[in-house]
Every structure is written in C-alpha cells, then in structure tokens.
Amino acid sequence: MFSRKASSLLRDERGSVFIELALTLPIMMTLIFGGVELTRFMLNAQKVSRVAMSTADIISQAREITEADIMNVFLASNAIMGDESLVQNGNVILSSVIRPGTEDPIVNWQRRASLTHDGDSKVGSEGNAAQLPPNIELEPGDGVIVAEVYFNHMPFLFDTIVGEQDVYEVAYYRPRFGALEQILPNS
C-alpha cells in the first residue's frame, strides 16, 4: 500500500509547473532588468554624444560669441539631453583652442556648465598647452572648438551589469568664421 502511494506521488505532475517557475523566474527577472539597465546606459551614452556634437557645432557657427551666448548653449545642452539630469549629474566644458603663430596650440578660453561635477578637461586648462589628438592639426592662426561632456550614469536597479561610471564624450569643430579667439562681454 505504501509503495502504491509513493509511486502515485512520483507520477503526479501538478506541482512541477510551480517548481519550474520558481527555478526560472530569477533568471528571467535578471535578464529583463539587466536588459533595461544596459539599454538605459546605451541611451545615456548616445545622448551625451549628441550633446557634445551639438554644443560644439552651435558655438562653431557663431561669428562672435558672448558670455550670454555660452550660457544659452549650456541651457540648450540640457534640452538636448532631454531632461535635467545633465545639470545634476554631469558637466559640459567648452574650450577654444588656437595656434598662435608657429607655437604649439593653446587653450585660449574655457567655460564650464557645472561647478559640482569634478571632471577636468582632457584638452587642458585655459592659457596652457592644448592636448589635441594627432589627427587634428592646426595651421598658424587656426582654431578649433572643443566640447567635452561628462555624465555620471547611475544604475537604476543593478550595479553589477553597468555600474556607476562617468560617460565621457568629446567633439571637435572648426569655427566657420574665424578662430573665435575671445568671448565678448554681454551687451
């Protein structure tokens, strides 16, 4: 009699679905939330790239530039990012690099959108030698506008898939109407 009950319990499959669900649910949830986290990171990286290219392009189209123009570009960079997260978790650094005469290029002027994010310019600091990639060569009197964007990506759920990290992008645009050597005072 005992062997008959034991064999009927072994053939009973009513609880097997719950056991399978209990075993596969953690794996499925990890895959779903991991996909969401990876997608968020890739979208943020794409937005940061768009901000760098757009801000450098906007500045390089100007014939002359004022402090108010730069502040407007910083405000536009938040709109390009699509939310206020760039103000809270990032920084935009705009630099004008020129090559005066036959000397090495220097950072002529530099402005930052945020004083709270500690990312330093990889191009250099105002008044010092500029660190440009080898493929960007400036002739005497030429200049380039450099936009560097930092964004501190914070994970939403899991920090093991894409942890907290700074996303960094840089864009180089040649000014269309001269080297933009100075920032004019607001009128």
Secondary structure, DSSP 8 states (H G I E B T S, - for coil): -HHHHHHHHHH--TTHHHHHHHHHHHHHHHHHHHHHHHHHHHHHHHHHHHHHHHHHHHHHT-SSEEHHHHHHHHHHHHHHHTSTHHHHHEEEEEEEEE--TTS--EEEEEEES-SSS----SS--TTSB----TT----TT-EEEEEEEEEEE--SS-TTTS-SEEEEEEEEE--SSS----EE---
